[in-house]
Amino acid sequence: MVKGIKIGITGLPGAGKTFALRRVIEMLEGESMVIGGMLTEPIMEKDTRKGFKVLNWITKEERVLAHEDFESHISVGKYGVDIDALETIGVKAIDDAAGEAEVIIIDEVGKMEVESLKFVDAVKAALDTDKPLILTLHKKSRNPLLQDIRRRDDVRILEVTPINRNLLPYKIIKLLKGELI
């Protein structure tokens, strides 16, 4: 693994950011690497997205992060957001990964997540580690954290599309191993 490499996966909603990240995780774990951090996964009912849950990859602990039925002072689109779920599960997952994992994953740095200052601080701390880091990034957000990540010289941004999402994980593995420049 290239020490300190940072890879950002961006793309439109539904393009396959989490799909590509999950495939990379499978490949790395297949090589007995310890992966840690947080994932967000859609909550589906009858082929309709109703919300999202946040998952600590190491402990597999999860909670509902956002749901269209949530009443919350923070909402993104049609979803009410539970910041406590993000901070209890997601932020802890990132902090734990910085200490325990060989590769840190953060899915996703998006509109919901940046509502939490603790999340923003955890992402910044993870970016400053010397561990490999893979994060998924909301494509269009102009949030200061996302803009800072995109401007960093040490972050390689890759865009996933429905066309390249099956090949992109292999490219990411090669980048992590220093086989691509």
Buried (B, 14 or more C-beta within 10 A) or exposed (E): BEEEBBBBBBBBEEBBBBBBBBBBBEBBEEEEBEBBBBBBBEBEEEEEBBBBBBBBBBEEEBBBBBBBEBEBEBBBEEBBBBBEBBBBBBBBBBBBBBEEBBBBBBBBBBBBBBBBEBBBBBBEEBBEBEBBBBBBBBBEBEBEBBEBBEEEEEBBBBBBEEEBBEEBBEBBBEBBEEEEE
